[in-house]
């Protein structure tokens, strides 16, 4: 009888359970994308009829396997959830998963593979920046023509309508009037920002990541201040949203980062970040906007800043600093450049 029970259990399992498809496994990742170093929760929910009565085994990239914390499941739940922290910027594919099935008597088992995956994106790490020093051009800054831009408090505004671009919200008037107000004037150069990035292939990894994160932080801050940001890197200029810029920076390769900057004239408030080797750049964008263009050179050599200084940029040289220190020094440098321009 024991042998018969084992045989029947095995035959039933082989005919019914082992051949039954796994069914749909719903995957979700939140927040996706997120910044490098932040936690992202991956959730797997088996569909009806999946037969998940034991355990789910997930397939993870080796680089991420050491940065995973499994969330204890609720009692009686077959849902698998875990938190993953990407140690750097990039993209990874999570999955597929494997489900272990066992027979009624727990004498036989098999593994069924699910084909679903989810792609996660880790943006470059960003830090807050000093908007007072960065976004001064709309606040009575004097350009090289001597013309004073209107102050934000003197701009023409109207009541915010649903669907208006949030970058057009006039925050000072909104705070003063107690309701959202939008700027009514047409966009001008004072509403645009330009960011350039060039990293030679010989640059060290820490310097490369500092340059990329500094550009990403600056672009986020400028968009928060209401600027439309253009990103020039990898041999082309991206005119999309800051999210699209961060997506591009997340997967930027060393070869793409070393491509020459496009030969276009930057508009609006400008920031150029490069790593040691600026003198070997194929092209340095010309600048005719007076004190509105700042270049950051990540290098220990002062001579690496000379080509950009000759091209009309206010140059800040950084080396062996953290991202937080670099952001603080850039804000202070912009503020000092503003005072020098007014004087």
C-alpha positions as a Markdown table, in Angstrom:
| # | Residue | x | y | z |
|---|---|---|---|---|
| 1 | Unk | 0.0 | 0.0 | 0.0 |
| 2 | Unk | 2.9 | 2.4 | 0.8 |
| 3 | Unk | 4.5 | 1.7 | -2.6 |
| 4 | Unk | 1.1 | 2.2 | -4.3 |
| 5 | Unk | 0.6 | 5.5 | -2.6 |
| 6 | Unk | 4.0 | 6.7 | -3.6 |
| 7 | Unk | 3.4 | 5.6 | -7.2 |
| 8 | Unk | -0.1 | 7.2 | -7.4 |
| 9 | Unk | 1.2 | 10.4 | -5.9 |
| 10 | Unk | 4.1 | 10.5 | -8.4 |
| 11 | Unk | 1.9 | 9.7 | -11.4 |
| 12 | Unk | -0.7 | 12.3 | -10.4 |
| 13 | Unk | 2.0 | 14.9 | -9.9 |
| 14 | Unk | 3.7 | 14.2 | -13.2 |
| 15 | Unk | 0.5 | 14.3 | -15.2 |
| 16 | Unk | -1.3 | 17.1 | -13.5 |
| 17 | Unk | 0.9 | 19.4 | -11.4 |
| 18 | Unk | 4.3 | 19.2 | -13.2 |
| 19 | Unk | 2.7 | 19.9 | -16.6 |
| 20 | Unk | 0.4 | 22.7 | -15.5 |
| 21 | Unk | 1.6 | 26.1 | -16.7 |
| 22 | Unk | 2.7 | 28.5 | -14.0 |
| 23 | Unk | 0.2 | 31.2 | -15.1 |
| 24 | Unk | 0.6 | 34.9 | -15.0 |
| 25 | Unk | 3.0 | 36.4 | -12.4 |
| 26 | Unk | 2.5 | 40.2 | -12.1 |
| 27 | Unk | 5.6 | 42.2 | -11.4 |
| 28 | Unk | 5.9 | 45.7 | -10.2 |
| 29 | Unk | 8.8 | 48.0 | -9.2 |
| 30 | Unk | 8.3 | 51.1 | -7.2 |
| 31 | Unk | 9.7 | 53.7 | -7.4 |
| 32 | Unk | 11.1 | 53.0 | -10.8 |
| 33 | Unk | 13.3 | 54.8 | -11.8 |
| 34 | Unk | 15.0 | 55.8 | -8.6 |
| 35 | Unk | 18.3 | 57.3 | -7.7 |
| 36 | Unk | 21.4 | 55.1 | -7.1 |
| 37 | Unk | 21.5 | 54.1 | -3.4 |
| 38 | Unk | 17.8 | 54.4 | -2.9 |
| 39 | Unk | 15.6 | 51.4 | -2.1 |
| 40 | Unk | 13.2 | 50.1 | -4.8 |
| 41 | Unk | 10.6 | 47.5 | -3.9 |
| 42 | Unk | 10.0 | 44.6 | -6.3 |
| 43 | Unk | 6.7 | 42.7 | -5.9 |
| 44 | Unk | 5.7 | 39.4 | -7.5 |
| 45 | Unk | 2.1 | 38.4 | -7.3 |
| 46 | Unk | 1.3 | 35.0 | -8.8 |
| 47 | Unk | -2.0 | 34.8 | -10.7 |
| 48 | Unk | -4.9 | 32.4 | -10.1 |
| 49 | Unk | -4.0 | 28.8 | -10.8 |
| 50 | Unk | -0.3 | 29.4 | -10.5 |
| 51 | Unk | 0.0 | 26.6 | -8.0 |
| 52 | Unk | 2.4 | 28.5 | -5.8 |
| 53 | Unk | 2.2 | 26.7 | -2.6 |
| 54 | Unk | 5.7 | 26.6 | -1.5 |
| 55 | Unk | 8.4 | 29.1 | -2.5 |
| 56 | Unk | 9.4 | 31.5 | -5.3 |
| 57 | Unk | 13.0 | 31.8 | -6.3 |
| 58 | Unk | 13.9 | 35.1 | -8.1 |
| 59 | Unk | 16.7 | 35.6 | -10.6 |
| 60 | Unk | 18.9 | 38.6 | -9.8 |
| 61 | Unk | 21.9 | 40.1 | -11.4 |
| 62 | Unk | 25.1 | 39.2 | -9.5 |
| 63 | Unk | 25.8 | 42.9 | -8.9 |
| 64 | Unk | 22.5 | 43.4 | -7.1 |
| 65 | Unk | 22.3 | 40.2 | -5.2 |
| 66 | Unk | 24.3 | 41.6 | -2.2 |
| 67 | Unk | 22.0 | 44.6 | -2.0 |
| 68 | Unk | 18.7 | 42.8 | -1.5 |
| 69 | Unk | 16.4 | 42.6 | 1.6 |
| 70 | Unk | 13.5 | 40.1 | 1.4 |
| 71 | Unk | 10.3 | 41.4 | 2.9 |
| 72 | Unk | 8.6 | 38.7 | 5.1 |
| 73 | Unk | 5.3 | 37.6 | 3.4 |
| 74 | Unk | 2.0 | 37.8 | 5.1 |
| 75 | Unk | 0.7 | 34.5 | 6.5 |
| 76 | Unk | -0.9 | 32.4 | 3.8 |
| 77 | Unk | 0.2 | 34.8 | 1.0 |
| 78 | Unk | 2.2 | 33.6 | -2.0 |
| 79 | Unk | 3.4 | 37.1 | -2.8 |
| 80 | Unk | 7.1 | 37.7 | -2.9 |
| 81 | Unk | 8.4 | 41.2 | -2.2 |
| 82 | Unk | 12.0 | 42.4 | -1.7 |
| 83 | Unk | 13.8 | 45.7 | -1.6 |
| 84 | Unk | 16.8 | 46.3 | -3.8 |
| 85 | Unk | 19.4 | 49.1 | -3.7 |
| 86 | Unk | 21.3 | 49.8 | -6.8 |
| 87 | Unk | 24.9 | 50.6 | -5.8 |
| 88 | Unk | 25.4 | 52.7 | -8.9 |
| 89 | Unk | 23.5 | 54.2 | -11.9 |
| 90 | Unk | 22.5 | 51.8 | -14.6 |
| 91 | Unk | 19.8 | 49.5 | -15.8 |
| 92 | Unk | 19.1 | 45.8 | -14.8 |
| 93 | Unk | 16.6 | 43.1 | -15.7 |
| 94 | Unk | 15.0 | 41.4 | -12.7 |
| 95 | Unk | 13.7 | 37.9 | -13.2 |
| 96 | Unk | 12.6 | 35.5 | -14.4 |
| 97 | Unk | 11.4 | 33.7 | -11.3 |
| 98 | Unk | 11.1 | 30.0 | -10.5 |
| 99 | Unk | 8.4 | 28.3 | -8.6 |
| 100 | Unk | 8.9 | 25.0 | -6.7 |
| 101 | Unk | 5.9 | 22.7 | -6.7 |
| 102 | Unk | 5.5 | 19.7 | -4.5 |
| 103 | Unk | 3.2 | 16.7 | -4.7 |
| 104 | Unk | 0.4 | 16.1 | -2.2 |
| 105 | Unk | 2.6 | 13.8 | -0.1 |
| 106 | Unk | 5.6 | 16.1 | -0.5 |
| 107 | Unk | 7.5 | 13.2 | -2.1 |
| 108 | Unk | 7.9 | 14.6 | -5.5 |
| 109 | Unk | 8.9 | 18.1 | -6.6 |
| 110 | Unk | 9.6 | 20.1 | -9.8 |
| 111 | Unk | 10.6 | 23.7 | -10.7 |
| 112 | Unk | 8.4 | 25.7 | -13.1 |
| 113 | Unk | 9.9 | 28.8 | -14.8 |
| 114 | Unk | 8.0 | 32.1 | -15.3 |
| 115 | Unk | 9.1 | 34.3 | -18.3 |
| 116 | Unk | 8.1 | 37.6 | -16.9 |
| 117 | Unk | 10.8 | 40.2 | -16.1 |
| 118 | Unk | 10.9 | 43.9 | -15.1 |
| 119 | Unk | 13.6 | 46.4 | -16.1 |
| 120 | Unk | 14.7 | 48.8 | -13.4 |
| 121 | Unk | 16.6 | 52.0 | -13.8 |
| 122 | Unk | 18.8 | 53.7 | -11.3 |
| 123 | Unk | 19.4 | 57.4 | -12.0 |
| 124 | Unk | 22.7 | 59.1 | -11.0 |
| 125 | Unk | 22.8 | 60.1 | -7.4 |
| 126 | Unk | 21.8 | 63.8 | -6.9 |
| 127 | Unk | 22.0 | 66.3 | -4.1 |
| 128 | Unk | 20.1 | 69.6 | -3.5 |
| 129 | Unk | 21.9 | 72.7 | -4.8 |
| 130 | Unk | 21.8 | 76.4 | -4.0 |
| 131 | Unk | 19.1 | 77.7 | -6.3 |
| 132 | Unk | 19.9 | 81.3 | -5.2 |
| 133 | Unk | 23.3 | 81.2 | -6.8 |
| 134 | Unk | 22.3 | 78.9 | -9.7 |
| 135 | Unk | 19.1 | 80.5 | -10.9 |
| 136 | Unk | 20.0 | 84.2 | -10.6 |
| 137 | Unk | 19.6 | 85.2 | -14.2 |
| 138 | Unk | 15.9 | 85.9 | -13.9 |
| 139 | Unk | 16.4 | 87.8 | -10.7 |
| 140 | Unk | 17.8 | 91.2 | -12.0 |
| 141 | Unk | 21.0 | 89.7 | -13.3 |
| 142 | Unk | 22.9 | 91.9 | -15.7 |
| 143 | Unk | 24.0 | 90.3 | -19.0 |
| 144 | Unk | 26.9 | 91.3 | -21.1 |
| 145 | Unk | 24.6 | 93.8 | -22.9 |
| 146 | Unk | 23.9 | 95.7 | -19.7 |
| 147 | Unk | 20.2 | 94.9 | -20.0 |
| 148 | Unk | 18.5 | 94.1 | -16.7 |
| 149 | Unk | 16.1 | 91.2 | -16.8 |
| 150 | Unk | 12.7 | 91.8 | -15.2 |
| 151 | Unk | 12.5 | 90.6 | -11.6 |
| 152 | Unk | 10.2 | 87.6 | -11.0 |
| 153 | Unk | 7.9 | 89.8 | -8.8 |
| 154 | Unk | 7.3 | 92.1 | -11.8 |
| 155 | Unk | 6.4 | 89.3 | -14.3 |
| 156 | Unk | 2.9 | 89.1 | -15.8 |
| 157 | Unk | 0.9 | 86.3 | -14.1 |
| 158 | Unk | -2.5 | 84.7 | -14.5 |
| 159 | Unk | -4.5 | 82.1 | -12.5 |
| 160 | Unk | -3.2 | 78.6 | -13.0 |
| 161 | Unk | -5.3 | 76.4 | -15.2 |
| 162 | Unk | -5.3 | 72.6 | -15.0 |
| 163 | Unk | -3.0 | 71.3 | -17.6 |
| 164 | Unk | -0.5 | 74.2 | -17.4 |
| 165 | Unk | 3.1 | 73.3 | -17.3 |
| 166 | Unk | 4.2 | 73.3 | -13.7 |
| 167 | Unk | 7.5 | 74.8 | -14.8 |
| 168 | Unk | 5.5 | 78.0 | -15.6 |
| 169 | Unk | 4.1 | 78.4 | -12.1 |
| 170 | Unk | 5.1 | 81.7 | -10.5 |
| 171 | Unk | 5.8 | 80.5 | -7.0 |
| 172 | Unk | 6.4 | 83.9 | -5.4 |
| 173 | Unk | 3.0 | 85.3 | -6.7 |
| 174 | Unk | 1.3 | 82.0 | -5.7 |
| 175 | Unk | 2.6 | 82.3 | -2.2 |
| 176 | Unk | 1.6 | 86.0 | -1.9 |
| 177 | Unk | -1.9 | 85.5 | -3.3 |
| 178 | Unk | -2.6 | 82.1 | -1.8 |
| 179 | Unk | -3.4 | 80.3 | -5.1 |
| 180 | Unk | -1.4 | 78.9 | -8.0 |
| 181 | Unk | -0.4 | 81.5 | -10.5 |
| 182 | Unk | 1.2 | 80.9 | -13.9 |
| 183 | Unk | 3.6 | 83.2 | -15.8 |
| 184 | Unk | 1.8 | 84.7 | -18.8 |
| 185 | Unk | 4.8 | 86.0 | -20.7 |
| 186 | Unk | 6.2 | 84.0 | -23.6 |
| 187 | Unk | 9.3 | 81.9 | -22.9 |
| 188 | Unk | 12.6 | 83.7 | -23.4 |
| 189 | Unk | 16.2 | 82.8 | -22.9 |
| 190 | Unk | 15.7 | 83.5 | -19.2 |
| 191 | Unk | 13.5 | 80.4 | -19.1 |
| 192 | Unk | 16.1 | 78.1 | -20.7 |
| 193 | Unk | 19.1 | 76.3 | -19.3 |
| 194 | Unk | 21.8 | 74.3 | -21.0 |
| 195 | Unk | 24.0 | 71.6 | -19.5 |
| 196 | Unk | 27.0 | 70.1 | -21.2 |
| 197 | Unk | 29.0 | 67.0 | -20.1 |
| 198 | Unk | 32.3 | 65.7 | -21.5 |
| 199 | Unk | 34.3 | 62.9 | -19.8 |
| 200 | Unk | 37.4 | 61.6 | -21.6 |
| 201 | Unk | 37.7 | 57.8 | -21.7 |
| 202 | Unk | 40.9 | 58.0 | -19.7 |
| 203 | Unk | 39.1 | 59.6 | -16.7 |
| 204 | Unk | 38.9 | 57.7 | -13.5 |
| 205 | Unk | 35.6 | 56.2 | -12.4 |
| 206 | Unk | 35.2 | 58.5 | -9.3 |
| 207 | Unk | 35.8 | 61.6 | -11.3 |
| 208 | Unk | 33.4 | 60.4 | -14.1 |
| 209 | Unk | 30.6 | 59.7 | -11.6 |
| 210 | Unk | 31.2 | 63.0 | -9.8 |
| 211 | Unk | 30.8 | 64.9 | -13.1 |
| 212 | Unk | 27.7 | 63.0 | -14.1 |
| 213 | Unk | 26.0 | 63.4 | -10.7 |
| 214 | Unk | 26.9 | 67.1 | -10.6 |
| 215 | Unk | 25.2 | 67.7 | -14.0 |
| 216 | Unk | 22.2 | 65.6 | -12.9 |
| 217 | Unk | 21.8 | 67.6 | -9.7 |
| 218 | Unk | 22.1 | 70.9 | -11.5 |
| 219 | Unk | 19.5 | 69.8 | -14.1 |
| 220 | Unk | 17.0 | 68.8 | -11.4 |
| 221 | Unk | 17.5 | 72.1 | -9.5 |
| 222 | Unk | 17.1 | 74.2 | -12.7 |
| 223 | Unk | 13.8 | 72.4 | -13.7 |
| 224 | Unk | 12.5 | 72.8 | -10.2 |
| 225 | Unk | 13.2 | 76.6 | -10.6 |
| 226 | Unk | 11.1 | 76.6 | -13.8 |
| 227 | Unk | 13.8 | 76.3 | -16.5 |
| 228 | Unk | 13.6 | 74.1 | -19.6 |
| 229 | Unk | 16.9 | 72.2 | -19.6 |
| 230 | Unk | 18.8 | 71.0 | -22.7 |
| 231 | Unk | 21.4 | 68.4 | -22.1 |
| 232 | Unk | 24.4 | 68.1 | -24.4 |
| 233 | Unk | 26.4 | 64.9 | -24.1 |
| 234 | Unk | 27.2 | 61.8 | -26.1 |
| 235 | Unk | 27.6 | 63.8 | -29.2 |
| 236 | Unk | 24.1 | 65.2 | -29.3 |
| 237 | Unk | 21.7 | 67.6 | -27.5 |
| 238 | Unk | 18.6 | 66.2 | -25.7 |
| 239 | Unk | 15.7 | 68.7 | -25.6 |
| 240 | Unk | 13.4 | 66.5 | -23.4 |
| 241 | Unk | 12.4 | 66.7 | -19.8 |
| 242 | Unk | 14.8 | 66.2 | -16.9 |
| 243 | Unk | 13.5 | 62.7 | -16.5 |
| 244 | Unk | 14.7 | 61.9 | -20.0 |
| 245 | Unk | 18.1 | 63.5 | -19.2 |
| 246 | Unk | 18.4 | 61.3 | -16.1 |
| 247 | Unk | 17.5 | 58.2 | -18.1 |
| 248 | Unk | 20.2 | 59.1 | -20.6 |
| 249 | Unk | 22.8 | 59.6 | -17.9 |
| 250 | Unk | 21.8 | 56.4 | -16.1 |
| 251 | Unk | 23.0 | 54.3 | -19.1 |
| 252 | Unk | 25.7 | 56.7 | -20.3 |
| 253 | Unk | 28.8 | 54.6 | -21.3 |
| 254 | Unk | 32.4 | 55.6 | -21.1 |
| 255 | Unk | 32.6 | 55.7 | -24.9 |
| 256 | Unk | 29.5 | 57.9 | -25.2 |
| 257 | Unk | 30.7 | 60.3 | -22.5 |
| 258 | Unk | 33.9 | 60.8 | -24.4 |
| 259 | Unk | 32.2 | 61.9 | -27.6 |
| 260 | Unk | 32.8 | 65.5 | -28.6 |
| 261 | Unk | 30.2 | 68.0 | -27.6 |
| 262 | Unk | 27.8 | 69.1 | -30.4 |
| 263 | Unk | 28.9 | 72.3 | -32.1 |
| 264 | Unk | 25.8 | 74.3 | -31.0 |
| 265 | Unk | 25.6 | 77.6 | -29.1 |
| 266 | Unk | 24.1 | 77.1 | -25.7 |
| 267 | Unk | 21.2 | 79.2 | -24.7 |
| 268 | Unk | 20.1 | 80.6 | -21.3 |
| 269 | Unk | 21.8 | 79.7 | -18.1 |
| 270 | Unk | 24.7 | 77.4 | -18.9 |
| 271 | Unk | 26.8 | 74.8 | -17.1 |
| 272 | Unk | 29.6 | 72.7 | -18.6 |
| 273 | Unk | 31.2 | 69.9 | -16.6 |
| 274 | Unk | 34.2 | 68.1 | -17.9 |
| 275 | Unk | 37.0 | 65.9 | -16.4 |
| 276 | Unk | 40.7 | 66.2 | -16.9 |
| 277 | Unk | 41.5 | 66.4 | -20.6 |
| 278 | Unk | 39.4 | 69.5 | -21.5 |
| 279 | Unk | 42.3 | 70.7 | -23.7 |
| 280 | Unk | 41.8 | 67.6 | -25.9 |
| 281 | Unk | 38.1 | 68.3 | -26.4 |
| 282 | Unk | 37.2 | 68.4 | -30.1 |
| 283 | Unk | 35.0 | 71.5 | -29.6 |
| 284 | Unk | 34.4 | 74.0 | -26.9 |
| 285 | Unk | 31.0 | 75.7 | -27.3 |
| 286 | Unk | 31.4 | 79.4 | -27.7 |
| 287 | Unk | 29.6 | 81.6 | -25.2 |
| 288 | Unk | 28.4 | 85.2 | -25.5 |
| 289 | Unk | 26.2 | 85.4 | -22.5 |
| 290 | Unk | 28.6 | 87.1 | -20.1 |
| 291 | Unk | 28.4 | 85.9 | -16.5 |
| 292 | Unk | 25.7 | 83.2 | -17.3 |
| 293 | Unk | 28.1 | 80.5 | -18.3 |
| 294 | Unk | 30.0 | 78.4 | -15.7 |
| 295 | Unk | 32.3 | 75.5 | -16.5 |
| 296 | Unk | 33.4 | 72.9 | -13.9 |
| 297 | Unk | 36.6 | 71.1 | -14.5 |
| 298 | Unk | 37.2 | 68.0 | -12.4 |
| 299 | Unk | 41.0 | 67.9 | -12.4 |
| 300 | Unk | 44.1 | 68.5 | -10.2 |
| 301 | Unk | 45.8 | 70.5 | -12.9 |
| 302 | Unk | 45.0 | 74.2 | -13.4 |
| 303 | Unk | 46.1 | 74.1 | -17.0 |
| 304 | Unk | 43.0 | 71.9 | -17.8 |
| 305 | Unk | 40.8 | 75.0 | -17.2 |
| 306 | Unk | 42.7 | 77.3 | -19.7 |
| 307 | Unk | 40.8 | 76.3 | -22.9 |
| 308 | Unk | 37.5 | 77.0 | -21.3 |
| 309 | Unk | 38.6 | 80.3 | -19.7 |
| 310 | Unk | 39.8 | 81.4 | -23.1 |
| 311 | Unk | 36.4 | 80.5 | -24.6 |
| 312 | Unk | 34.6 | 82.8 | -22.2 |
| 313 | Unk | 33.5 | 80.5 | -19.4 |
| 314 | Unk | 33.8 | 81.2 | -15.7 |
| 315 | Unk | 35.8 | 78.1 | -14.6 |
| 316 | Unk | 35.6 | 76.3 | -11.3 |
| 317 | Unk | 38.1 | 73.6 | -10.8 |
| 318 | Unk | 37.3 | 70.7 | -8.5 |
| 319 | Unk | 39.3 | 67.6 | -7.4 |
| 320 | Unk | 39.0 | 65.1 | -4.6 |
| 321 | Unk | 35.7 | 66.3 | -3.3 |
| 322 | Unk | 32.4 | 64.7 | -2.5 |
| 323 | Unk | 29.3 | 65.4 | -4.5 |
| 324 | Unk | 27.9 | 67.4 | -1.6 |
| 325 | Unk | 31.0 | 69.5 | -1.5 |
| 326 | Unk | 31.0 | 70.0 | -5.2 |
| 327 | Unk | 27.4 | 71.1 | -5.2 |
| 328 | Unk | 28.0 | 73.6 | -2.4 |
| 329 | Unk | 31.1 | 75.1 | -4.1 |
| 330 | Unk | 29.3 | 75.4 | -7.4 |
| 331 | Unk | 26.5 | 77.3 | -5.7 |
| 332 | Unk | 29.0 | 79.6 | -4.0 |
| 333 | Unk | 30.9 | 80.1 | -7.3 |
| 334 | Unk | 27.7 | 81.1 | -9.1 |
| 335 | Unk | 26.8 | 83.6 | -6.4 |
| 336 | Unk | 30.3 | 85.2 | -6.6 |
| 337 | Unk | 30.1 | 85.3 | -10.4 |
| 338 | Unk | 26.8 | 87.1 | -10.1 |
| 339 | Unk | 28.2 | 89.7 | -7.8 |
| 340 | Unk | 31.2 | 90.2 | -10.1 |
| 341 | Unk | 28.9 | 90.6 | -13.0 |
| 342 | Unk | 26.8 | 93.3 | -11.2 |
| 343 | Unk | 29.9 | 95.1 | -10.2 |
